[in-house]
Amino acid sequence: MEHERCYVYQPPETEERAPKRQRVDKSLFQPQLKERLQIYRDLWAEQEQRIQTTLEEADSATQEQIVDFVSASGSSLDEPKFAIPTGLVVAGPSIASHGPYFERLGRKIRSDTESAYILLSSGECPNLKTLLKNLIKKATSRIEDEDDDDLEQSSRPSRHGPKLLNYDLRHIQDWRKKNRVSSVVVTIQDSEAFDAGLLIDLIDLLHSWLDRIPFVLLFGIATSADSFEDRLAGQSLRNLEGERFDVTQSDDIVEKLFSATVASLDNRLFIGPQLCRRMLDRQKDYVQNVQDFCDGLKYAYMSHFYASVPSIFLNHKLRFEDLQADAIEAVRNLPSFRRHIENLHEQDSFSRQLVRELLEADQVVFKELQYSTTSAQEELSVLNHAAQVLFSIREALQMTPRVKASIIWIRAASADLLDSPLLRETMLTLKKTPSDKFAKLLSTLSNLSDKKDMMYDKGSKQGRDSMDVSGIKKEFDSILKQQDASTPLRTEHDVRSDSVRATVVAQKVLLSKHKAALSKQDQAYSDLVTRLHNQLESFFKIALIDLQILPYSEVFTYDLKSPHLEVFQPKPRFSVERAMASPHDYLNCDCCSAVDGKESALGARQPATAIVYQMYLESGALVNVTDLWSAFKAIAGDEDDGDESKTMALFQRALAELRYLGLLRPTKKKTDHVAKVMWKGL
Amino acid sequence: MVSTKRRRDDAEEDGTPRKLRARIVDDDATATDSDAFEAQTPSRRARNQYLTDFGTPKSILKKTGTINGAIGTTPRSTRKLLFETSTNYVNGDTPNGTPTLIRNADRSARKKSNRRILERTLNGEESDDEVLDEEETLTEQILEEEGGAVETVEEIPQPEVPVPETPSKRGRGRPKGSGKKKPKSPTPPTELPPHEEYFWQNRPGGLKTSNNTLSAQYLLNHDEYFQATSSYQDRHEPEMEFLLELHSRAFDQWIFELEEGFNVCLYGYGSKRAITRKFATHLYQHLSGAPPYKGSKKTPKIAVINGYAAGTTLKELLTTIASIAVPPTTKLPNQPAVLLDFVLEYLSSSPPPHPIPVILNSIDSPYLRKSSTPSMLARLAAHPSINLICTADTLNFPLLWDVGLKTQYKFLFHDATTFAPYDAEIDVVETVNELLGRSGRRVGGRDGVGFVLRSLPENARSLYRILAMEQLALDIMDQGLDDDDEATEMPKKKKVAQAKAVAPESNQGVEYRVLYHKAVQEFVCSSEVGFRTLLKEFHDHQMIESRKDAMGTERLLVPFRQEELEGLAEDLASDAF
C-alpha cells in the first residue's frame, strides 16, 4: 500500500475486537464530551451569527455601490459608449481576503443585476490568449444545459462559415444573443500581479469590442488607484471610465469583529486578554486576514470545551443529577478553587464551615459554582461594557492618540486600565469638555446605557444606582435652551488663558477670576459635567475588576496560549532540528540522555541520523563524506563486528534522510563532497 | 643581479692595476665618509658595499637595497627553490635602479586583494581553484614566517652589518605575513550565532576539507543495503512505539477538529505513514459507528494519497476523490483544472453525508510542489465537504504557501515526531548516489553504457573505446607522475599534489583534436562531420561530457571514476558489448 500512489482505504479484515475496547476507553478518558461539545456548538453558533452579520455589514456598503455602478452602466444599453465603465475596487493589502470578497461580490452582482460576472486571477492568465480562452470558457459555461450548448456550438461552424477560434470574443457575442444579459462584468482580481502589457492589450481589445459587447471592468487593487493608473499607458486610460470604490480594510473589519464577538456584552465564555493580544498581534504582524481571526477564535472555543471538563458548567440548564462525579472533582482541582478555599479559610468560622462543605459536599460546590458563574458572567459583561464606554467617550471627544477598542479591551481585561494614564487623561478631558462636544458624548452614552445599565456608587451608604444619562441629557438640553450666545458653554475646569501664568498664586487668582467670569448657564453646565464625571468615575471603578481573582475563573474564561500557538504558528524547523540535535527530548530513553553528564553529546546509541546531523552541525559549508563516514564509523560502528555493511547502511540512510529533509545538496566543487544548506537556528 | 655585480667586483679585484688605480683615485675624491668605512671593515663584503655605493647615485633606499642584496645571498637561495612567489619577490626588489617605492605601493595589500577579487569575479566558476590558491598562500605564509625566523638567526652572527639604522632584517617592502590580512587561526571559532556561522563558513576561501575520496566499494548497492537493513534492529523500537501511541491518543481530537471544518497538517522528524495509517483505521471505525453506515452494508471511504511516490499527480488525487464522491457512471473531465471544478461543483450541489476524508502523505513532496498544484490543492481543501489530513516532511514546508493559500488550507498543525525511518519515502541508495554525484542520473552505470553501445554501429563503439582508453591512459600517467614525485623531496611533492587537486575540474579528459586524430588514424571516421555525428549520440545519452579547460580548448571525457572506467575499458577491449 505504501508504494501505491492513490487508493481508497480498506480496513484489514482481522481486526474485530479492537473498536469496542477503544470506545470504552474513550468514554472514560473524556467524560461527558458530547454534552460539552453541545454547549460549544450552541455558543459558537451565536458567535458565528455575529461574525456573519458584522461581515455583511462591513461589505454591504461598497458592494451596494458597485452593484449600482454595474447596473447603471448596463442600463444605458443602446447608446454608443466611448470608454469601458471601470470600477477600481481598492481592496487593501490583505490579499487573503480578496478571493472571498470578490466571490461574494460576484454572487451579489449576478443576483441583483442581469449581468454575467467573470472572475479572472493572475494565476490562470499568463498571456492574452489564455486570458481570453478562460474568459470565454467562464462566461459561456454560466448558462444552464452546458452540453446542449456545446453540441450546438460544434455543429454551428458548418452552417455559419468558418469555425471560430476558441479565443475569439465572438463566442461571447453569440452567447449574449441567446442569453439576455445587460452587461458582461470582467473582474481582474489581483491587478498588480498582471503584466502591465497584458492589461493594456486586454483593455484595448475589450474597447474595440465595446460596440458589440457591453463590457464592464472591475479591477481589484491592493495598493492604490494611483499606482494602478501609473502602470497603464495614456491611450488605455482614455479607453477607461473609472470610478473608485474603497472596501473596508481588513484591520477595521477585525476590529469590528472583535467588538462583536470577544467584547460582546452577552458572552458566556470569556476569551482571556493574553490570547486575544496574541491573536491580534498575529493579525497585525503576519496575516491580516479576517478568516484567520475567526478561525483562531473558533479554535479557542473548541479547545476550551474539548479539553476542560469543568466547562460543562457553562450550561445554564445543567442539573446536578446530570453530572458525573468527575466534573466536581475536576473543579476542586482548579487553582482558583484552591485559592478560593484558602481565602475562605483565613476568614471567620462561618467561612471555615463553608470550606468544609465545599470540600465534602458536591451539591454545595455545584450550587456555588452556578451562582458564581452567573455573577461572574455579569461582571465580565460589565467589564466589556466599561471598555466600550471608555472607547466611545474617547471617540466622542475626538481624543488623540486614537486607541483601538481592542487595545482598550485587552487592557481592561488584564486589569491594567483602572489606574492607567489613559483613563485618567480621558476623565480630565471630559471635565473640560465644552458644550458642543458634550452633546455628542451624551448621545453616545445614552445609546450605551440603553444597551446595559451603568451602575455607580451614589456615595456614602446610599448603595448603587444606574446612571440616568437621559435625565442628564434633558437637563443639558434645558441649559442649552437658556443659552443665547453662539459660543459653546464652558466648564469651570476649562481654563483658557492666553498666556501661561508662572506662579501658583497667579494661577489660583486666574482660576477664581475665571470662575467668577462664568455665566449662570456655564455654572449649571459645569455642575452637570462634574456630576457626570463623578458618576462615570465610580462606574469605571466598579466595572473594571480583575478577573483573575474571581473564583472558578477557569470555567468561564479561556486564556491558554499553549495549543493555540503551536497549532496556528508551528515551528516545524525547530521541532525537526530539536529532534535530531537532542533526540532524548522526544524519545525519553535511557541511552541517549546526558552522556557523561553532558547534555546533547554524541552517543553511539543515538539514532544514526541524529549522529550524522550533529556532525553536520560541526562541519563547514562543504562536507567531505569520506571523513564524515570515518567519523560516523568511529562513533556508531561496532568494534567487535568486522562487518561494516550495517554501519554503512545506517550511514547511507542518515545521509539520504538529511537530503530528504532538505539539509544537504550535492555539489560539484569537490569530489565526494556535499554542501550544507541549513544552519541550525538560521 | 647581485651575483653579477659581485662577479664584476671580483673581476676588478684581480683585474688590471690601472683600473684599480682609477678606483683608488675615485675613492680619494670622495674619501669623506667612505675612508673610515673601509678602515673599519676591511672585509670583502664591506668593500662591495662601498663599491656599490659609489657605483650608483647616493640614496638611503639604494643603500639598504644593496645591503639587503648582499646579505640576502646566503639564506635566500634555498628559499628560491621552495616558493616561486617569494623568489619573484626577491628578484623584483633588486637594487637595479627601478623606483621601488612605486613597486612597493603596487604590492600593497589592498591592491593585491582588489586584484584578487577582480580575478575571482572574472573567472567566476573557478572559485574552487581560488580556494586552493588561498590555502596555498596561507601555508606559504606560515612557512614564510618560519623561514624568516631562520633568516634572522643566520644574520645575527654577522657583525659587519654596516648600516645598523636600516631595518635590514625585514627585507624589502612589506614584511611577509604582516600585511593587512589578519593572521588566520587554524581552528574555527566556536559558539557563533547561526548567522555569523553562516558567513564564517561561507567566507571567501572557505573551509579546508580533506581530499579523501570514498572508495566505491564502501557504498552499498540496493541488494546490499536491503540485506543490511533487514537484519538491523533499532534500539529505539520501544520508544518509537511509545511516540506513536502518544500521537494516536490525539486521534479523537483530530477528528473533532476535522468535523469543525479545519484541516490537519502533521509535521516533525520521522516518517508519519504509520500515524496516518493508524488514523485511517481509527477514522474508519469512527465513521462506521455513525448513522449513515451503522447497520447498513455501506462502508465509509477514505482516500489515501502517497505524495512521495514518484509521479504522483494532482489528477490521480482528484480521480481518487471523484471515485468516492461521484457515482461511477459519470464521465469525468480530463484536464485536472476542469476535473477539480467538476468535483467541487458536484460536492457543492450534492454534498456527501459527511466530508470525504483525504489522507495525503508528504504534501511537500517534489511531485506536488509544482506551481499550480498547491493552489489547486488549497481550493480542494477549502471545500467544506473535504477533510484533508496531510503530513509534511521538509524543514521549511510552510514557505510553500502564501497567506492566501494558508487561509484556504485552514490548517491546524500538530507536531508528530516519530523517529521512524522514511522507508517508503526515500530510495536511500539512489539518493546517496545522487548526492555524491556517482553515476546517479547517468545512463545507469556501466551496464547502461553497454546497453547503449550495443545498439550503436561498430565505429561508435570503437570511438568510445578510444576515448575511454585515452582517458584512462591520461589518468594513469598523472598517477605515475605522482608516484615518481613520492621519491623526490617533500616540498615538491606537496606542490604537485596541490596541482593535481586542481586538475580534475579543468584538465580531465581527452582533447577534442587529439581524439579526432586518433579516430581518423584508426579509421573510425573519415571527416569531422562524421566524428561529430558519432559524438552526438554519446552526448544524447549523457555518456560523455565536454568541457573547456583553462586554455579554452575543448576536452571530452567519460563521466566515470577511474575504477569504473577501468572496468569499462576492460569490457570494451574484450568486445563484451
Boltz contact constraints between the chains, C-beta under 6 A:
constraints:
  - contact:
      token1: [A, 2]
      token2: [B, 273]
      max_distance: 6.0
  - contact:
      token1: [A, 2]
      token2: [B, 424]
      max_distance: 6.0
  - contact:
      token1: [A, 5]
      token2: [B, 306]
      max_distance: 6.0
  - contact:
      token1: [A, 5]
      token2: [B, 309]
      max_distance: 6.0
  - contact:
      token1: [A, 5]
      token2: [B, 312]
      max_distance: 6.0
  - contact:
      token1: [A, 5]
      token2: [B, 316]
      max_distance: 6.0
  - contact:
      token1: [A, 6]
      token2: [B, 305]
      max_distance: 6.0
  - contact:
      token1: [A, 6]
      token2: [B, 316]
      max_distance: 6.0
  - contact:
      token1: [A, 6]
      token2: [B, 317]
      max_distance: 6.0
  - contact:
      token1: [A, 6]
      token2: [B, 320]
      max_distance: 6.0
  - contact:
      token1: [A, 7]
      token2: [B, 304]
      max_distance: 6.0
  - contact:
      token1: [A, 8]
      token2: [B, 301]
      max_distance: 6.0
  - contact:
      token1: [A, 8]
      token2: [B, 303]
      max_distance: 6.0
  - contact:
      token1: [A, 9]
      token2: [B, 280]
      max_distance: 6.0
  - contact:
      token1: [A, 9]
      token2: [B, 302]
      max_distance: 6.0
  - contact:
      token1: [A, 9]
      token2: [B, 304]
      max_distance: 6.0
  - contact:
      token1: [A, 11]
      token2: [B, 284]
      max_distance: 6.0
  - contact:
      token1: [A, 19]
      token2: [B, 285]
      max_distance: 6.0
  - contact:
      token1: [A, 95]
      token2: [B, 404]
      max_distance: 6.0
  - contact:
      token1: [A, 96]
      token2: [B, 403]
      max_distance: 6.0
  - contact:
      token1: [A, 96]
      token2: [B, 404]
      max_distance: 6.0
  - contact:
      token1: [A, 96]
      token2: [B, 407]
      max_distance: 6.0
  - contact:
      token1: [A, 287]
      token2: [B, 403]
      max_distance: 6.0
  - contact:
      token1: [A, 289]
      token2: [B, 407]
      max_distance: 6.0
  - contact:
      token1: [A, 291]
      token2: [B, 407]
      max_distance: 6.0
  - contact:
      token1: [A, 302]
      token2: [B, 260]
      max_distance: 6.0
  - contact:
      token1: [A, 306]
      token2: [B, 256]
      max_distance: 6.0
  - contact:
      token1: [A, 567]
      token2: [B, 412]
      max_distance: 6.0
  - contact:
      token1: [A, 567]
      token2: [B, 413]
      max_distance: 6.0
  - contact:
      token1: [A, 570]
      token2: [B, 413]
      max_distance: 6.0
  - contact:
      token1: [A, 572]
      token2: [B, 267]
      max_distance: 6.0
  - contact:
      token1: [A, 573]
      token2: [B, 395]
      max_distance: 6.0
  - contact:
      token1: [A, 575]
      token2: [B, 268]
      max_distance: 6.0
  - contact:
      token1: [A, 575]
      token2: [B, 415]
      max_distance: 6.0
  - contact:
      token1: [A, 576]
      token2: [B, 269]
      max_distance: 6.0
  - contact:
      token1: [A, 576]
      token2: [B, 395]
      max_distance: 6.0
  - contact:
      token1: [A, 579]
      token2: [B, 269]
      max_distance: 6.0
  - contact:
      token1: [A, 579]
      token2: [B, 417]
      max_distance: 6.0
  - contact:
      token1: [A, 586]
      token2: [B, 417]
      max_distance: 6.0
  - contact:
      token1: [A, 587]
      token2: [B, 236]
      max_distance: 6.0
  - contact:
      token1: [A, 587]
      token2: [B, 239]
      max_distance: 6.0
  - contact:
      token1: [A, 589]
      token2: [B, 239]
      max_distance: 6.0
  - contact:
      token1: [A, 605]
      token2: [B, 235]
      max_distance: 6.0
  - contact:
      token1: [A, 620]
      token2: [B, 201]
      max_distance: 6.0
  - contact:
      token1: [A, 620]
      token2: [B, 207]
      max_distance: 6.0
  - contact:
      token1: [A, 621]
      token2: [B, 201]
      max_distance: 6.0
  - contact:
      token1: [A, 621]
      token2: [B, 202]
      max_distance: 6.0
  - contact:
      token1: [A, 622]
      token2: [B, 209]
      max_distance: 6.0
  - contact:
      token1: [A, 624]
      token2: [B, 209]
      max_distance: 6.0
  - contact:
      token1: [A, 624]
      token2: [B, 210]
      max_distance: 6.0
  - contact:
      token1: [A, 625]
      token2: [B, 214]
      max_distance: 6.0
  - contact:
      token1: [A, 626]
      token2: [B, 212]
      max_distance: 6.0
  - contact:
      token1: [A, 626]
      token2: [B, 213]
      max_distance: 6.0
  - contact:
      token1: [A, 626]
      token2: [B, 214]
      max_distance: 6.0
  - contact:
      token1: [A, 627]
      token2: [B, 210]
      max_distance: 6.0
  - contact:
      token1: [A, 645]
      token2: [B, 224]
      max_distance: 6.0
  - contact:
      token1: [A, 645]
      token2: [B, 228]
      max_distance: 6.0
  - contact:
      token1: [A, 646]
      token2: [B, 228]
      max_distance: 6.0
  - contact:
      token1: [A, 646]
      token2: [B, 232]
      max_distance: 6.0
  - contact:
      token1: [A, 648]
      token2: [B, 220]
      max_distance: 6.0
  - contact:
      token1: [A, 649]
      token2: [B, 220]
      max_distance: 6.0
  - contact:
      token1: [A, 649]
      token2: [B, 225]
      max_distance: 6.0
  - contact:
      token1: [A, 649]
      token2: [B, 228]
      max_distance: 6.0
  - contact:
      token1: [A, 649]
      token2: [B, 229]
      max_distance: 6.0
  - contact:
      token1: [A, 652]
      token2: [B, 428]
      max_distance: 6.0
  - contact:
      token1: [A, 652]
      token2: [B, 432]
      max_distance: 6.0
  - contact:
      token1: [A, 653]
      token2: [B, 428]
      max_distance: 6.0
  - contact:
      token1: [A, 655]
      token2: [B, 432]
      max_distance: 6.0
  - contact:
      token1: [A, 656]
      token2: [B, 426]
      max_distance: 6.0
  - contact:
      token1: [A, 656]
      token2: [B, 428]
      max_distance: 6.0
  - contact:
      token1: [A, 656]
      token2: [B, 431]
      max_distance: 6.0
  - contact:
      token1: [A, 656]
      token2: [B, 432]
      max_distance: 6.0
  - contact:
      token1: [A, 657]
      token2: [B, 422]
      max_distance: 6.0
  - contact:
      token1: [A, 659]
      token2: [B, 431]
      max_distance: 6.0
  - contact:
      token1: [A, 659]
      token2: [B, 435]
      max_distance: 6.0
  - contact:
      token1: [A, 660]
      token2: [B, 426]
      max_distance: 6.0
  - contact:
      token1: [A, 661]
      token2: [B, 394]
      max_distance: 6.0
  - contact:
      token1: [A, 661]
      token2: [B, 395]
      max_distance: 6.0
  - contact:
      token1: [A, 662]
      token2: [B, 394]
      max_distance: 6.0
  - contact:
      token1: [A, 662]
      token2: [B, 395]
      max_distance: 6.0
  - contact:
      token1: [A, 666]
      token2: [B, 435]
      max_distance: 6.0
  - contact:
      token1: [A, 666]
      token2: [B, 437]
      max_distance: 6.0
  - contact:
      token1: [A, 669]
      token2: [B, 128]
      max_distance: 6.0
  - contact:
      token1: [A, 671]
      token2: [B, 213]
      max_distance: 6.0
  - contact:
      token1: [A, 672]
      token2: [B, 213]
      max_distance: 6.0
  - contact:
      token1: [A, 672]
      token2: [B, 214]
      max_distance: 6.0
  - contact:
      token1: [A, 672]
      token2: [B, 436]
      max_distance: 6.0
  - contact:
      token1: [A, 674]
      token2: [B, 435]
      max_distance: 6.0
  - contact:
      token1: [A, 679]
      token2: [B, 194]
      max_distance: 6.0
  - contact:
      token1: [A, 679]
      token2: [B, 197]
      max_distance: 6.0
  - contact:
      token1: [A, 679]
      token2: [B, 198]
      max_distance: 6.0
  - contact:
      token1: [A, 681]
      token2: [B, 194]
      max_distance: 6.0
  - contact:
      token1: [A, 682]
      token2: [B, 194]
      max_distance: 6.0
  - contact:
      token1: [A, 682]
      token2: [B, 195]
      max_distance: 6.0
  - contact:
      token1: [A, 682]
      token2: [B, 198]
      max_distance: 6.0
